[in-house]
Amino acid sequence: MSVAPTILTVTMNPTVDISLEVDRLHAEGKNRAVVRSVQGGGGGINVARCVGKLGGSAVALHTYGREVGQRLNRLLDEEGLAHRGVEISSDTREAVVVAETHPWHSYHLVPPGAELTAIEQDRCIQAIIAAAQQFPYIVLTGSVPPGLPDDFCARLVRRIDPSSTRVVLDIAGAQLRGVLTENSFAIRLDRREAAGLIGRPIECFDDAQTANDLLLASGATGNAITTVGALGAVYSNVAFHHCISAPTAEEPLCSDACAGDSLVGAFTYQLAAGADCLHASEFGVAAAAATVMRPGTEVFEPATVDALQAAVRVHRIDRPSAERGVAEPARVAEGP
């Protein structure tokens, strides 16, 4: 008996990801490469893939266009990943990951993607809003196509009923700044976006706490997660910061292309399964650590995530009492 999907992911700017391996890149002549994998990609598609690998059920809603878009649909069908497409008139983009194996380096080459017409943008909004009503969780993640209005994600958040659907955000740039006046269940920041918000690099847990404080004080969310690279992440709610130390990798690091998507996928999977946000964040950190051991755009193996989770450590810090009254109670609720 199949389980009804509980998570909807949205990918406005998907890719066909082509992962290649070479011994070493040379500036002249031909670099003979081995094709490691070809698969559908983009933030929401990767998140849905992670949810599925963990035994959960997600549907990836995405745009697709012309020949590359048809290839994207075929790849997702062959993979068995549940998805819904919104057709556009321009080609879906293709991205390339090139991995040098001696020594190991990874290069992720990603074009900007196709610009959507006003009609296509409206069609996407209508499709997302209609689909969101069917899911307890919706994940808006990944880059957006060029030319999309800065308030596109904010308009989506505003129209999704928080009493029936919880919004998890992992977005960047103008889209992130736009949602700071709205209210989402959880927001994840990577180091680059967090640095842009606080005006300095994210180099330690204290820096991540500052970024989370900003999100919580704005009222944009009651659950903030900022990643700190190999150190791990900080999960914060209205009462506490939780510094989550990532396990030390015993295997060499291969690629961080899908580490953030793995964290968000594992986090949302745990929420949908009934976990609270802290436990979900710990599991997400373990999933990200497991993914950086994989080449190209490959994500974690579930057994590795389980093994690494046992090595995750959490240090709780009280947030100043003066800050606790900033967010409304509905904005700080944890769990399913």
Secondary structure, DSSP 8 states (H G I E B T S, - for coil): ------EEEEESS-EEEEEEEES---SSS----EEEEEEEESHHHHHHHHHHHTT--EEEEEEEEHHHHHHHHHHHHHHT--EEEEEESS--EEEEEEEEETTEEEEEE--------HHHHHHHHHHHHHHHTT-SEEEEES---TT--TTHHHHHHHHS-TTT-EEEEE--HHHHHHHTTS-BSEEEE-HHHHHHHHTS---SHHHHHHHHHHHHHHTSBS-EEEE-GGGEEEEE-SSEEEEEE----SS-----TTHHHHHHHHHHHHHHTT--HHHHHHHHHHHHHHHTTSSTT----HHHHHHHHTT-EEEEEE--GGGTTSS-GGGS----
